[in-house]
């Protein structure tokens, strides 16, 4: 059984590719044992729950010869998290403020901006793996509460998500 990893909410298209002419063959798909309606070699499904899903397709010719193919999808939760405090003091622990995301999650578009409490932009990036080190133009920013805003789009999902909140910089 083949296996692949996707993120919750991702739409998948599965296609059974078979050699030869199908003629009047019947096609039956199941997902975790539940029959998927239709008689097509291709299906689309949206995976909304983290976990595992086993897809099985059985193609049966009019003379009763059957071929079965299967694929298991591991569905990861689509989570992004941010801390509420960071301490950029050079001890290599909690020195950066950055968005933490589920391993294996593919982000198509990302933007992070951090503002002072007066609304001045102090940091921005389009790289989800890049974090803010508590400086602006090489100058240390003071201990304070800052406002962050980030937007992202997960591969396979249609919409862009927007999150905002506060981060405390503690020196």
C-alpha positions, 0 to 999 in steps of 0.5 A: 500500500502506497502512503503519502502525507497531506494536511487537514483540509487539503483536497486530493484527487486520486486516479487509478491508472490501468493498462488496457481498455476498461469497456464496461468495467465497474469501479468502486472506491472506498475511504476507510471502508465507506463507499464513495459514490460514482463509477469513475477512475478519478475521485476528489475528496476533502480531508477535514480530520487529522489521522489516517485515511485508506483509499481503495479502488477496485476495478472489475471487468464484466467477466469478473476479473478484479484489480485492487489498488490502495493508498493511505493518506496520513493527514496532519493537523494544519496548525501554526502557533506563536509564543506570547513571550521571547527573550532575545538575550543570546543564550540560544533559547527562545531568542527569536519570535517566529511562527511555529508550524506542523512538520510537513506542512507546506506553506504557499504564501506567508507574511509576518509583521511586528509593530511597536505599540505605537504602530511602527513596523519593527520587523517583517518577513515572507519566510516562515522559517525566519524570526525576529531577534528583537532588533530594528536596523541593528538596534535593540528594541526595549522590553515591551509588548509588540503586536504581530500580524501574520497571514498564510496559505496552506498548500491544498487549501483555497483560503488565506488565513490571518492571525494577530496578537501580542508578543512580549519582548523581555530582556 
